[in-house]
Amino acid sequence: MKNMNKFKSGVLASGLAVIALFSQAAAADAGASVYQKNCAACHQANGTGMAAVFPPLAGNSNIKDKGLYIAETIVKGKSGKLTVNGADYNGMMPPMAYMSDADIAAVVNFVNKKFAGGSEEISADAVKGIR
């Protein structure tokens, strides 16, 4: 009986680990999808931006692990001079507050990890707090 309980506990723990991995994968897929729909036209599919027009997200140390900054930029937009990776940009990103808090959190986490090399994540509640 004792071994059976250990077995059940092991199976339960393994199942929870699998669910967590699927959940992380689903969140990454959601962020990638939101990025493709809302961001890739300007920042390009690979995050490299367009020289002198749209700043790159890839390798951009200005955004690494700065999820609230990224989210605020998405919600409120951004204009004025910006220096990214040694190049100057002076454009305007329109506010995209029409996006849901969950979608903004997903795309922020995707951009931070995929393009900026960060590891921190923000939640939909954190996005709600900056609106």
Secondary structure by P-SEA (a helix, b strand, c coil): caaaaaaaaaaaaaaaaaaaaaaaaaaaaaaaaaaaaccccccccccccccccccccccccccccaaaaaaaaaacccccccccccccccccccccccccaaaaaaaaaaaacccccccccccaaaaaaac
